[in-house]
């Protein structure tokens, strides 16, 4: 009996992955083994960087809060300690947004601490 290989399914799988690697440079976009490795490594980077993105944004928020706090005569750590002592529960994302887009509201928050 002849061997059954199901070319339809295997070709469809290859086409799907080659479609995902469109736009890559050289053999990474059209040579099956290279494209598959590139695509798999891309998934690894995506998984890792979904977590790193959270770190990066938190660092950005802290820098923005620190810059705004220093304009008000406080350091970042004193500001955050003051918020905790005053019982003001506001996260860094919102605080950074206030510092950037609503400086008068940020000043009001700092006034509560002082």
PyMOL commands that set and color helices and strands:
alter all, ss='L'
color gray80, all
select helices_A, chain A and resi 7-20+26-28+32-71+76-86+92-101+103-113
alter helices_A, ss='H'
color red, helices_A
deselect
rebuild
show_as cartoon
